[in-house]
Amino acid sequence: MFGFLALSYLFIMIIIRIFRIYKSSRGTPFIASYSLGALAAFVSILIAGLSELNFWDQEIATLIYFTVGLNIALFLRHKAEEGKE
């Protein structure tokens, strides 16, 4: 039960983080578009996971975590560049 709750918490926090990035970066079209795409991809994998155990498939897990990580990295890079100007 603890593992299920921990994994659910991880998934919910990823969704919240991506949505906050989208809300914060509406002025930058590329980052906002990428965050919406990352959110859609993550939610679609979660929905597909209802009928298939796909998060433990190495290729899919790597792709999803890379997409989420790239989204966070793009946002942090953009935020740092805004601070310099």
NORRAUR-V348335 format. One record per helix or strand of 3 or more residues. SS is the DSSP state (H for helix, E for strand). FROM is the first residue (numbers start at 1). LEN is the number of residues. If there is no record, write none. Layout:
# NORRAUR-V348335
<<SS,FROM,LEN> <SS,FROM,LEN>>
This chain:
# NORRAUR-V348335
<<H,2,23> <H,29,20> <H,58,27>>
